Amino acid sequence: MDQIQRLTQEIIDFRDRRDWKQFHNPKDVSLSLVLEATELMEHFQWKNSEEIKKHLIEKKEEVSEELADVLYWVLLMGHDFDIDVFQALDKKMKKNAEKYPEDKSKGNHKKYTDL
């Protein structure tokens, strides 16, 4: 069992021991993912580049926990929706490489439709 499988199983066990699956419909689980992502974003809101660098040093543990919460929901959703998120990411990265060819997108922040 690799680390991701182990973590996913730990998440499922945690949830199941508390009988929470009954509350985990796609809408509420996806909302939880977004809410955790916004908690991560709050760490950077209204900060300039220098403040962000300092914040990441001083609050690295808190930022790490928010990032872990996001991963928690991603792994749980992948499990519940029977989606291999790593296979999906691999497939998506191949799509992104086609949409954003290096020769057109290197050093350019434009959306692929504007390249």
C-alpha positions, 0 to 999 in steps of 0.5 A, spaced: 500 500 500 502 506 497 502 513 502 496 515 498 492 509 499 494 509 506 492 516 507 485 515 503 484 509 507 485 513 514 480 518 511 475 513 510 476 509 517 476 516 520 469 518 517 466 511 518 468 510 525 464 516 526 458 514 522 459 521 517 458 518 510 450 519 511 452 526 511 457 526 505 453 527 499 457 530 493 454 537 494 456 538 501 463 534 500 464 539 494 462 545 499 467 542 504 473 542 499 471 549 497 471 552 504 477 549 506 480 552 500 478 559 502 481 558 509 487 557 505 486 563 501 485 567 508 492 566 509 494 570 503 488 575 503 491 583 503 498 581 503 503 583 499 509 579 496 514 580 502 508 579 507 506 573 504 514 570 505 514 572 512 507 569 513 509 563 510 515 562 515 511 564 521 505 561 520 507 555 516 504 550 520 497 553 520 498 553 512 500 546 512 494 544 516 489 548 511 493 545 505 492 538 508 484 539 509 484 540 502 487 534 500 483 530 505 477 532 501 480 531 494 482 524 497 475 523 500 471 525 494 476 521 489 474 515 493 467 516 494 466 518 486 470 512 484 475 517 481 483 515 481 485 522 482 492 521 480 490 518 474 485 524 473 491 529 474 496 525 469 490 525 464 489 533 465 496 534 465 497 531 458 491 535 456 494 542 459 500 540 455 496 540 449 492 547 451 499 550 453 504 548 448 511 551 451 513 555 445 506 559 446 505 559 453 512 560 456 513 566 460 506 568 458 500 568 463 494 568 457 489 563 457 490 558 452 484 561 448 488 567 447 495 564 445 
